[in-house]
Amino acid sequence: MNAEPPRLRAVLVGASNLELGFPAALAALRARSPGPVEVLAAHGLGRSYGLTTRVLGRELPGLSVCGLWDALERAPALETIAVVTDPGNDVAYGVEPERAADWIGEVLERLARAGARTVVTRPPIAGIERVSRLRFEAARVLMYRARPLTLEGVLADTRALDRGLCERAAGCAAEAVEPEADWYGWDAIHLRRGARRRVFESLLARAAGPGPAGRAPQAARPTGPAPRLLGRPRERERWWGRDRGVAQPALRLDDGSTIALY
């Protein structure tokens, strides 16, 4: 196994889109880096930035309070880029937009203190505005356990969250990225399968900026086979009420890259 130390640290934070797109994000990241990558990631289906959530029997802490941040504070100095995404779940959970924006702001502040170059995606307001009532009701029932949400209420709270997110991003020197209309599928909030690699390549390129990570992706750099990521345990989680978790990083790859999951 390659003993070369990591050349780049990447912090990836999000919910369903990052959970589903994590293999694509990891592939784009490893192609871009000049050497091994240290990945610190926190994501999960339906995950909140501040609440403990349970989806399909798996309970995970809020993204702003998980173990990633202690690990980042202890980590040695290293060029660091970050992508923060999926800001809208807390609206569906009935969290006040200002409080939800504060949780995202805490994440951005921690990244700023770590010297990370950060991009944060804004909520997909334009897509939600185009959703029909039928599609909205279908998404509400399928993904949010038929919570008493209305399209008008979700739009108003999402717009307020967007304003708060942009204010906090500006205060932390993070770039707030407006999503493109063709990123999303039928429900206007989940990335299309075919768009995931392109979306994360774009976000990582924005975060990389100048410096070694800012070079064009190098498809020829050997990175070994794609790692098996499905079902890898987080540092701290609960399954059907039973504690489970493992020390991180959860994976060490053949090229020297490491992946820690929180």
BAFI-3210 file (N, C-alpha, C; in Angstrom, 3 decimals, decimal comma, padded with zeros to 6 digits):
// residues 262
n [1|2|3|4|5|6|7|8|9|10|11|12|13|14|15|16|17|18|19|20|21|22|23|24|25|26|27|28|29|30|31|32|33|34|35|36|37|38|39|40|41|42|43|44|45|46|47|48|49|50|51|52|53|54|55|56|57|58|59|60|61|62|63|64|65|66|67|68|69|70|71|72|73|74|75|76|77|78|79|80|81|82|83|84|85|86|87|88|89|90|91|92|93|94|95|96|97|98|99|100|101|102|103|104|105|106|107|108|109|110|111|112|113|114|115|116|117|118|119|120|121|122|123|124|125|126|127|128|129|130|131|132|133|134|135|136|137|138|139|140|141|142|143|144|145|146|147|148|149|150|151|152|153|154|155|156|157|158|159|160|161|162|163|164|165|166|167|168|169|170|171|172|173|174|175|176|177|178|179|180|181|182|183|184|185|186|187|188|189|190|191|192|193|194|195|196|197|198|199|200|201|202|203|204|205|206|207|208|209|210|211|212|213|214|215|216|217|218|219|220|221|222|223|224|225|226|227|228|229|230|231|232|233|234|235|236|237|238|239|240|241|242|243|244|245|246|247|248|249|250|251|252|253|254|255|256|257|258|259|260|261|262]
n.u [000,842|000,448|002,464|002,523|001,825|-001,361|-002,177|-004,100|-006,951|-010,377|-013,506|-016,711|-020,077|-023,458|-026,779|-029,167|-028,462|-025,661|-025,188|-026,172|-024,672|-022,059|-020,049|-019,576|-018,709|-016,377|-014,836|-014,496|-013,057|-010,666|-009,592|-008,975|-007,107|-003,567|-002,394|-002,697|-005,790|-007,308|-010,322|-013,002|-016,165|-019,625|-022,781|-026,080|-029,222|-031,988|-030,876|-030,397|-029,233|-029,108|-030,759|-031,142|-031,732|-033,799|-033,873|-035,125|-034,507|-031,976|-030,177|-028,832|-026,600|-027,064|-025,694|-024,150|-023,196|-021,849|-019,142|-017,216|-016,242|-014,660|-012,655|-011,626|-010,597|-008,498|-006,840|-003,774|-002,187|-003,180|-003,754|-007,067|-010,273|-013,817|-017,163|-020,421|-023,675|-027,156|-029,132|-031,835|-033,466|-034,226|-036,258|-038,416|-038,648|-039,843|-038,346|-037,524|-036,594|-034,490|-033,200|-032,336|-030,581|-028,682|-027,523|-026,279|-024,580|-022,875|-021,445|-020,117|-018,557|-016,821|-015,411|-014,197|-012,473|-010,734|-009,372|-010,381|-011,284|-014,382|-017,444|-020,942|-024,049|-026,981|-030,513|-032,717|-034,590|-035,796|-036,461|-038,290|-040,339|-041,448|-042,639|-045,426|-048,589|-049,398|-047,004|-045,644|-047,209|-046,844|-044,074|-044,033|-045,460|-043,962|-041,299|-041,278|-042,916|-045,579|-045,796|-047,387|-047,181|-047,265|-047,168|-046,920|-046,040|-043,597|-042,152|-042,002|-040,542|-038,230|-037,191|-036,625|-034,696|-032,730|-031,945|-030,845|-028,799|-027,132|-026,279|-024,777|-022,854|-021,455|-020,351|-018,477|-016,695|-017,341|-018,356|-021,527|-023,462|-025,695|-028,022|-028,187|-030,843|-031,104|-029,979|-031,597|-034,101|-037,407|-038,595|-037,497|-035,601|-033,730|-030,688|-030,351|-029,485|-027,705|-026,499|-024,915|-022,034|-021,113|-022,132|-020,789|-018,142|-018,148|-018,690|-016,489|-014,431|-014,939|-014,463|-011,775|-010,185|-007,242|-003,991|-002,653|-004,893|-006,467|-005,932|-006,705|-008,822|-007,146|-007,417|-005,789|-004,326|-003,411|-005,746|-006,715|-009,243|-012,759|-013,852|-015,746|-018,551|-021,149|-023,106|-021,060|-020,100|-020,721|-018,849|-020,415|-023,543|-026,931|-028,768|-031,978|-032,335|-030,042|-026,705|-024,044|-020,922|-017,698|-014,149|-012,545|-010,330|-012,735|-012,008|-009,060|-007,398|-005,875|-004,228|-003,335|-005,178|-007,614|-010,787|-013,061|-016,012|-018,860]
n.v [-001,204|002,238|004,504|007,203|010,358|012,101|014,602|016,446|017,650|016,937|018,068|016,943|017,586|016,860|015,700|013,590|013,876|013,948|011,510|009,671|010,506|010,169|008,221|009,242|011,832|011,231|009,958|012,093|013,818|012,400|012,202|014,846|015,584|016,018|013,878|011,386|011,601|012,977|012,322|013,696|013,044|013,738|012,608|011,505|009,819|011,950|013,638|016,003|019,344|020,015|018,429|015,181|012,476|009,853|007,425|004,795|003,056|003,809|005,917|009,107|011,703|015,330|017,243|019,467|018,885|016,509|014,048|014,828|017,443|017,643|015,914|017,374|019,630|018,473|017,649|017,743|020,597|021,147|021,523|022,357|021,707|022,242|021,053|021,897|020,866|020,188|021,818|021,936|020,072|020,591|022,445|020,873|019,392|021,108|023,058|026,329|028,733|030,569|029,336|026,967|028,086|029,072|026,691|025,753|027,895|027,487|025,250|026,375|028,307|026,723|025,461|027,690|028,440|026,332|026,936|026,203|026,224|026,898|025,825|026,269|024,920|026,541|026,393|024,671|026,695|027,629|025,272|024,102|025,948|025,309|022,880|020,765|020,588|017,953|016,463|017,546|016,644|013,898|013,651|014,596|012,625|010,299|010,879|012,385|011,317|012,038|014,557|017,542|019,559|022,403|023,491|026,246|027,074|025,679|026,859|029,557|029,286|028,123|030,146|032,039|030,607|030,466|033,166|033,560|031,643|032,631|035,047|034,087|032,591|034,614|035,930|034,112|033,858|031,934|030,440|030,804|028,782|028,883|026,467|024,683|024,437|021,997|020,099|018,516|015,941|014,537|015,397|017,809|018,232|016,239|015,140|014,285|011,015|010,786|013,250|013,536|013,150|015,241|017,479|017,357|017,495|020,113|021,609|020,924|021,938|024,678|025,000|024,305|026,288|028,387|026,771|023,436|021,668|022,906|022,264|020,859|017,929|014,785|012,210|010,069|009,500|006,909|005,396|003,082|000,458|001,325|002,122|000,101|001,402|001,338|000,872|001,211|001,782|004,719|006,961|007,318|006,011|004,758|001,769|000,761|001,400|000,406|000,977|001,644|001,798|002,832|003,286|005,945|006,661|005,021|003,694|002,831|003,459|002,007|003,901|005,435|007,213|008,221|007,623|009,003|008,662|010,264]
n.w [000,000|-000,748|000,983|001,035|002,491|002,999|000,574|000,436|002,154|002,401|003,299|003,528|003,659|004,185|003,234|001,909|-000,860|-000,818|000,433|-001,518|-003,679|-002,908|-003,772|-006,385|-005,763|-004,354|-006,334|-008,149|-006,531|-005,921|-008,462|-008,926|-006,983|-006,292|-005,080|-002,442|-000,572|002,302|003,578|005,263|006,155|006,546|006,346|005,313|004,773|004,775|006,688|009,334|010,063|012,711|014,342|015,859|013,786|012,474|010,090|008,268|010,373|011,150|013,225|013,440|014,538|014,538|011,824|012,516|014,998|015,095|015,319|013,475|013,720|016,028|015,200|013,049|014,348|015,736|013,733|011,822|010,200|006,844|003,364|002,776|001,524|001,205|000,872|001,410|001,637|000,745|002,319|003,051|004,521|007,167|007,031|006,211|008,506|010,195|011,483|012,526|010,066|010,712|012,829|011,595|009,703|011,460|012,411|010,073|009,745|011,953|011,085|008,860|010,146|011,693|009,655|008,497|010,582|010,431|008,193|005,730|002,259|001,207|-000,267|-000,327|-001,020|-002,101|-001,244|-003,543|-004,779|-007,171|-008,481|-006,692|-006,853|-009,274|-008,912|-009,133|-007,378|-007,080|-007,362|-005,187|-003,012|-003,317|-002,813|-000,196|001,216|000,640|001,478|003,804|005,730|005,608|006,854|008,140|005,877|003,698|000,303|-000,067|002,470|002,706|000,613|001,499|003,910|002,906|001,282|003,283|004,722|002,756|002,540|005,097|005,035|002,978|004,130|006,326|005,007|003,636|005,824|006,626|004,594|002,721|-000,367|-001,640|-003,577|-006,220|-007,127|-010,268|-012,639|-014,005|-012,387|-010,782|-010,102|-010,437|-008,043|-007,452|-005,475|-005,142|-006,544|-009,967|-010,990|-013,158|-013,072|-010,863|-010,693|-012,324|-010,941|-008,428|-009,294|-010,268|-007,905|-006,296|-007,861|-007,632|-004,902|-004,788|-006,089|-006,382|-006,224|-005,391|-005,431|-007,232|-009,809|-013,070|-013,311|-013,194|-014,983|-015,500|-013,232|-011,103|-009,011|-007,981|-007,447|-007,203|-003,958|-001,627|-000,292|000,696|003,529|005,343|008,669|010,683|012,827|015,085|015,664|015,708|015,461|015,167|017,867|019,078|019,959|017,696|016,088|014,852|015,185|013,432|010,627|008,491|006,206|004,424|001,541|-001,445|-002,660|-000,617|000,346|002,801|004,397|006,478|008,329|009,625]
ca.u [000,000|001,179|002,639|002,584|000,808|-002,357|-001,779|-005,278|-008,058|-011,684|-014,611|-017,952|-021,179|-024,744|-027,809|-029,426|-027,723|-024,284|-025,226|-026,326|-023,629|-020,725|-019,059|-019,232|-017,910|-015,058|-014,104|-014,104|-012,054|-009,396|-009,058|-008,504|-006,001|-002,243|-001,929|-003,724|-006,747|-007,926|-011,720|-013,844|-017,500|-020,815|-023,957|-027,047|-030,561|-032,852|-030,136|-030,600|-028,021|-029,078|-031,543|-030,894|-032,766|-033,863|-034,417|-034,971|-033,908|-030,640|-030,232|-027,581|-026,642|-027,086|-024,427|-023,355|-022,737|-021,269|-017,731|-016,317|-015,648|-013,557|-011,578|-011,023|-009,799|-007,282|-006,070|-002,646|-002,397|-003,174|-004,658|-008,402|-011,423|-015,050|-018,446|-021,546|-024,820|-028,433|-029,506|-033,266|-034,267|-034,769|-037,536|-039,425|-038,810|-040,539|-037,403|-037,572|-035,499|-033,360|-032,460|-031,662|-029,452|-027,658|-026,807|-025,375|-023,552|-021,890|-020,593|-019,260|-017,588|-015,806|-014,575|-013,377|-011,403|-009,782|-008,703|-010,902|-011,959|-015,678|-018,634|-022,182|-025,124|-028,232|-031,680|-033,174|-035,872|-036,415|-037,067|-039,472|-041,391|-042,056|-043,239|-046,895|-049,122|-049,420|-045,647|-045,320|-047,885|-046,189|-042,798|-044,336|-045,865|-042,897|-040,020|-041,382|-043,896|-046,845|-045,820|-048,386|-046,505|-047,931|-046,220|-046,698|-045,228|-042,240|-041,492|-041,704|-039,464|-037,014|-036,658|-036,033|-033,458|-031,755|-031,411|-029,977|-027,607|-026,245|-025,671|-023,766|-021,759|-020,665|-019,599|-017,418|-015,930|-017,698|-019,095|-022,871|-023,671|-027,090|-028,121|-028,679|-032,167|-031,068|-029,343|-032,538|-035,065|-038,842|-039,054|-036,839|-034,647|-032,704|-029,924|-030,511|-028,371|-026,739|-025,892|-024,165|-020,594|-020,918|-022,402|-019,721|-016,943|-018,284|-018,564|-015,106|-013,599|-015,127|-013,789|-010,325|-009,560|-005,821|-003,274|-002,550|-006,194|-007,150|-005,593|-007,745|-008,803|-006,166|-008,039|-004,780|-003,674|-003,948|-006,389|-007,190|-010,670|-013,683|-014,056|-017,100|-018,943|-022,485|-023,193|-019,932|-020,612|-020,206|-018,198|-021,457|-024,862|-027,778|-029,630|-033,118|-032,145|-028,795|-025,526|-023,085|-019,964|-016,316|-013,119|-012,312|-011,082|-013,366|-011,376|-007,752|-007,373|-004,573|-003,384|-002,983|-006,297|-008,406|-012,157|-013,660|-017,460|-019,405]
ca.v [000,000|003,495|005,117|008,654|011,016|012,857|015,886|017,314|017,237|017,358|017,919|016,854|017,615|016,939|014,724|012,533|014,027|013,529|010,063|008,965|010,922|010,102|007,587|010,170|012,912|010,691|009,745|013,402|014,364|011,690|012,560|016,218|015,758|015,621|012,715|010,842|012,546|012,672|012,705|013,711|013,184|013,546|012,626|010,460|010,063|012,758|014,131|017,383|020,038|020,187|017,423|013,757|011,965|008,403|007,048|003,354|002,405|004,331|007,197|009,840|013,030|016,474|017,476|020,506|018,432|015,170|013,948|015,370|018,735|017,358|015,349|018,446|020,470|017,743|017,286|018,631|021,552|020,553|022,205|021,815|022,223|021,727|021,202|021,790|020,805|019,699|022,650|022,149|019,095|021,106|023,080|019,811|018,930|022,139|023,930|027,724|028,998|031,242|028,331|026,097|028,845|029,124|025,417|025,751|028,883|026,869|024,426|027,254|028,931|025,718|025,288|028,892|028,369|025,323|027,428|025,537|026,946|026,235|026,183|025,769|025,038|027,164|025,539|024,740|027,406|027,698|023,974|023,915|026,825|024,681|021,597|020,745|020,151|016,490|015,991|017,947|015,732|012,591|013,745|014,765|011,332|009,306|011,208|013,088|010,658|012,784|015,694|018,538|020,625|022,950|023,995|027,666|027,184|025,212|027,883|030,730|028,949|027,879|031,461|032,627|029,865|030,871|034,473|033,366|030,893|033,530|035,978|033,400|032,243|035,827|036,215|033,102|033,820|030,744|030,757|030,231|028,416|028,663|025,237|024,783|023,823|020,625|019,184|017,764|015,058|014,818|016,050|019,127|018,364|015,210|015,181|013,200|010,061|011,095|014,565|013,590|013,342|016,594|018,453|017,372|018,020|021,570|022,156|020,734|022,875|025,991|024,998|024,142|027,575|028,280|025,810|022,100|021,046|023,653|021,821|020,097|016,521|013,955|010,895|009,022|009,208|005,649|005,494|001,779|000,219|002,121|001,485|-000,298|002,387|001,092|000,200|001,472|002,463|006,019|006,961|007,166|005,832|003,771|000,997|000,213|001,618|-000,189|001,754|001,036|002,785|002,352|004,320|006,449|006,512|003,732|003,077|003,259|002,990|001,594|005,036|006,182|008,043|007,729|008,100|008,966|008,884|010,746]
ca.w [000,000|-000,836|002,301|000,889|003,325|002,232|000,021|000,446|003,024|001,907|004,243|002,752|004,629|003,516|003,592|000,935|-002,110|-000,601|000,691|-002,787|-004,616|-002,304|-004,665|-007,465|-005,177|-004,026|-007,583|-008,658|-005,629|-006,091|-009,774|-008,879|-006,040|-006,774|-004,327|-001,549|-000,008|003,592|003,469|006,452|005,576|007,378|005,472|005,607|004,249|005,614|007,843|009,756|010,516|014,155|015,040|015,681|012,889|012,288|008,788|008,004|011,524|011,459|013,929|013,299|015,153|013,641|011,124|013,173|016,317|015,004|015,684|012,439|014,082|016,944|014,390|012,256|015,244|016,121|012,544|011,509|009,105|005,513|002,452|003,037|000,793|001,797|000,202|002,342|000,730|001,293|003,455|003,200|005,258|008,415|006,724|006,232|009,886|010,952|012,184|012,091|009,126|011,351|013,601|010,634|009,162|012,512|012,416|008,919|010,063|012,843|010,230|008,063|011,054|012,026|008,474|008,361|011,576|009,974|006,993|004,536|001,186|001,317|-001,030|000,247|-002,005|-001,659|-001,508|-004,944|-004,746|-008,501|-008,770|-005,843|-007,379|-010,453|-008,554|-009,086|-006,079|-007,061|-007,063|-003,824|-002,099|-003,420|-002,102|001,231|001,763|000,491|002,103|005,083|006,588|005,550|007,780|007,707|005,151|002,521|-000,679|000,200|003,682|002,407|-000,200|002,324|004,842|002,128|000,909|004,486|004,984|001,746|002,929|006,251|004,613|002,219|005,088|007,114|004,098|003,412|007,039|006,801|003,343|001,951|-001,582|-001,719|-004,973|-006,609|-007,924|-011,634|-012,767|-014,510|-011,436|-009,960|-010,721|-010,417|-006,814|-007,414|-004,369|-005,214|-007,783|-010,927|-010,942|-014,203|-012,856|-009,599|-010,895|-012,853|-009,883|-007,436|-009,952|-010,308|-006,559|-005,857|-008,611|-007,011|-003,600|-004,936|-006,367|-006,701|-005,399|-005,965|-005,679|-008,255|-011,155|-013,748|-012,951|-013,886|-015,060|-015,607|-011,961|-010,593|-007,697|-007,568|-007,664|-006,403|-002,656|-001,262|000,700|001,210|004,814|006,247|009,863|011,088|014,138|016,096|015,094|016,381|014,583|015,895|019,285|019,573|019,575|016,790|015,603|014,761|015,117|012,080|009,376|008,234|005,043|003,922|000,163|-001,950|-003,042|000,586|000,778|003,929|004,426|007,806|008,206|010,894]
c.u [000,872|001,240|002,702|001,494|-000,182|-001,807|-002,894|-006,279|-009,356|-012,727|-015,908|-019,111|-022,491|-025,689|-027,962|-028,599|-026,262|-024,209|-025,257|-025,199|-022,217|-019,704|-018,628|-018,373|-016,505|-014,219|-013,627|-012,985|-010,700|-008,767|-008,434|-007,241|-004,669|-001,691|-003,043|-004,554|-007,191|-009,351|-012,386|-015,262|-018,577|-022,027|-024,891|-028,413|-031,377|-032,161|-030,370|-029,268|-027,982|-029,785|-030,953|-032,048|-032,670|-034,557|-034,103|-034,214|-032,558|-030,749|-028,856|-027,700|-026,688|-025,708|-023,550|-022,772|-022,104|-019,759|-016,753|-015,560|-014,531|-012,369|-010,865|-010,153|-008,489|-006,346|-004,916|-002,963|-002,257|-004,104|-006,038|-009,443|-012,677|-016,237|-019,533|-022,814|-026,062|-028,906|-030,985|-034,056|-034,916|-036,065|-038,652|-039,657|-039,471|-039,650|-037,537|-036,380|-034,275|-032,516|-031,701|-030,447|-028,331|-026,858|-025,830|-024,254|-022,485|-020,921|-019,614|-018,210|-016,476|-014,855|-013,668|-012,217|-010,335|-009,049|-009,188|-011,435|-013,286|-016,680|-019,832|-023,283|-026,359|-029,397|-032,163|-034,539|-036,561|-037,092|-038,321|-040,633|-042,123|-042,747|-044,759|-047,353|-049,142|-048,043|-045,239|-045,950|-047,241|-044,865|-043,021|-044,652|-044,706|-041,685|-040,135|-042,552|-045,194|-046,914|-046,784|-047,728|-047,413|-046,869|-045,893|-045,803|-043,793|-041,484|-041,104|-040,531|-038,151|-036,379|-036,001|-034,728|-032,367|-031,129|-030,446|-028,698|-026,627|-025,556|-024,543|-022,594|-020,861|-019,811|-018,457|-016,546|-016,142|-018,495|-020,442|-023,220|-025,152|-027,171|-028,622|-029,964|-032,093|-030,335|-030,327|-033,530|-036,488|-039,292|-038,406|-035,859|-033,556|-032,014|-030,282|-029,281|-027,284|-026,023|-024,932|-022,681|-020,320|-021,113|-021,248|-018,378|-016,973|-018,079|-017,130|-014,168|-013,722|-014,395|-012,276|-009,626|-008,106|-005,150|-003,301|-003,896|-006,948|-006,799|-006,753|-007,680|-007,835|-006,689|-007,011|-004,126|-004,250|-004,519|-006,921|-008,679|-011,525|-013,936|-015,522|-017,540|-020,274|-022,425|-022,031|-020,432|-019,957|-019,483|-019,225|-022,814|-025,629|-028,648|-030,721|-032,878|-030,866|-027,611|-024,607|-022,134|-018,568|-015,372|-012,879|-010,823|-011,603|-012,679|-010,000|-007,577|-005,954|-003,654|-002,967|-004,078|-007,023|-009,795|-012,695|-015,120|-018,048|-020,919]
c.v [001,247|004,163|006,633|009,304|011,779|014,204|016,913|016,748|017,778|017,061|017,994|016,681|017,725|015,856|013,716|012,662|013,630|012,036|009,292|009,282|010,769|009,362|008,507|011,308|012,437|010,473|011,072|014,004|013,701|011,977|013,946|016,370|015,334|014,403|012,195|011,935|012,044|013,215|012,599|013,991|012,926|013,671|011,496|010,829|010,871|013,466|015,629|018,013|020,182|019,114|016,029|013,204|010,452|008,104|005,575|002,659|002,926|005,734|007,852|011,211|014,134|016,748|018,501|020,053|017,050|015,221|014,494|016,592|018,587|016,796|016,429|019,348|019,801|017,505|018,254|019,546|020,847|021,377|021,554|022,512|021,585|022,009|020,931|021,862|020,314|020,529|022,620|021,190|019,679|021,886|022,046|019,271|019,983|023,059|025,349|028,022|029,644|030,256|027,392|026,795|028,958|027,830|025,333|026,752|028,322|026,000|025,295|027,938|027,954|025,487|026,497|028,869|027,353|025,751|026,796|026,536|026,213|026,755|025,554|025,957|025,664|026,213|025,717|025,402|027,379|026,384|023,737|024,761|026,186|023,355|021,707|020,282|018,627|015,935|016,358|016,979|014,346|012,591|013,847|013,414|010,335|009,602|011,806|012,606|011,461|013,891|016,764|019,756|021,128|023,488|025,458|027,857|026,767|026,260|029,101|030,445|028,706|029,191|032,147|031,928|030,284|032,220|034,332|032,642|031,817|034,536|035,306|032,958|033,449|036,147|035,269|032,957|032,507|031,176|030,046|030,021|028,191|027,422|025,514|023,972|022,357|019,659|018,144|016,959|015,498|015,585|017,402|019,295|017,311|015,232|014,002|012,296|010,429|012,413|014,587|013,864|014,767|017,650|018,512|017,801|019,543|022,185|022,044|021,692|024,283|026,071|024,984|025,466|027,425|027,247|024,427|021,474|021,738|023,235|021,052|018,638|015,725|012,527|009,771|008,688|007,920|005,817|004,150|001,625|001,104|001,418|001,115|000,567|002,076|000,343|000,422|002,233|003,808|005,884|006,720|007,091|004,809|003,091|000,350|000,262|001,060|000,611|000,941|002,135|002,204|003,552|004,701|006,712|005,096|002,975|003,683|002,630|002,715|002,758|005,871|007,094|007,392|008,358|007,899|009,392|009,207|010,911]
c.w [000,000|000,531|002,222|001,736|002,457|001,777|000,123|001,438|002,430|002,971|003,442|003,725|003,871|003,976|002,454|-000,340|-001,957|-000,303|-000,627|-003,760|-004,084|-003,171|-005,805|-006,944|-004,890|-005,280|-008,159|-007,820|-005,827|-007,443|-009,751|-008,040|-006,643|-006,055|-003,448|-000,886|001,368|003,549|004,833|005,976|006,616|006,476|005,870|005,068|005,255|006,756|008,071|010,130|012,038|014,946|014,862|014,850|012,769|010,978|008,555|009,134|011,945|012,041|013,884|013,946|014,106|013,057|011,833|014,505|016,275|015,274|014,666|012,950|015,106|016,171|013,585|013,136|015,629|014,947|012,312|010,340|007,762|004,638|002,536|002,167|001,379|000,898|001,230|001,503|001,461|002,484|003,825|004,059|006,509|008,217|006,796|007,640|010,773|011,754|011,641|011,180|009,775|012,147|012,677|010,028|010,186|012,547|011,239|009,145|010,990|012,054|009,449|008,931|011,417|010,850|008,259|009,349|011,180|008,713|005,707|003,524|000,953|000,309|-000,336|-000,776|-001,372|-001,915|-002,949|-005,068|-006,113|-008,855|-007,963|-006,348|-008,557|-010,147|-008,516|-007,704|-005,975|-006,719|-005,643|-002,822|-002,131|-002,656|-000,601|001,874|001,744|001,364|003,489|005,931|006,720|006,599|007,257|007,059|004,033|001,580|-000,411|001,423|003,447|001,594|000,636|003,262|004,098|001,686|002,110|004,850|004,013|002,103|004,107|005,901|003,898|003,142|005,869|006,253|003,856|004,627|007,284|005,554|002,592|000,722|-001,571|-003,196|-005,238|-007,483|-009,338|-011,775|-013,170|-013,590|-010,909|-010,775|-010,468|-009,179|-006,579|-006,256|-004,387|-006,580|-008,684|-010,879|-011,950|-014,012|-011,678|-009,807|-011,368|-011,771|-008,899|-008,037|-009,959|-008,928|-006,042|-006,583|-008,029|-005,679|-003,754|-005,186|-006,785|-005,801|-006,023|-006,297|-006,804|-009,667|-011,776|-013,308|-013,818|-013,929|-015,079|-014,271|-011,390|-009,188|-007,220|-007,804|-006,779|-005,071|-002,442|-000,079|001,364|002,540|005,751|007,474|010,100|012,430|015,246|015,410|015,935|015,339|015,419|017,404|019,869|019,052|018,680|016,346|015,606|014,780|013,661|011,866|009,175|007,114|004,790|002,547|-000,312|-002,300|-001,838|001,086|001,963|003,892|005,834|007,687|009,571|010,816]
res [m|n|a|e|p|p|r|l|r|a|v|l|v|g|a|s|n|l|e|l|g|f|p|a|a|l|a|a|l|r|a|r|s|p|g|p|v|e|v|l|a|a|h|g|l|g|r|s|y|g|l|t|t|r|v|l|g|r|e|l|p|g|l|s|v|c|g|l|w|d|a|l|e|r|a|p|a|l|e|t|i|a|v|v|t|d|p|g|n|d|v|a|y|g|v|e|p|e|r|a|a|d|w|i|g|e|v|l|e|r|l|a|r|a|g|a|r|t|v|v|t|r|p|p|i|a|g|i|e|r|v|s|r|l|r|f|e|a|a|r|v|l|m|y|r|a|r|p|l|t|l|e|g|v|l|a|d|t|r|a|l|d|r|g|l|c|e|r|a|a|g|c|a|a|e|a|v|e|p|e|a|d|w|y|g|w|d|a|i|h|l|r|r|g|a|r|r|r|v|f|e|s|l|l|a|r|a|a|g|p|g|p|a|g|r|a|p|q|a|a|r|p|t|g|p|a|p|r|l|l|g|r|p|r|e|r|e|r|w|w|g|r|d|r|g|v|a|q|p|a|l|r|l|d|d|g|s|t|i|a|l|y]
***
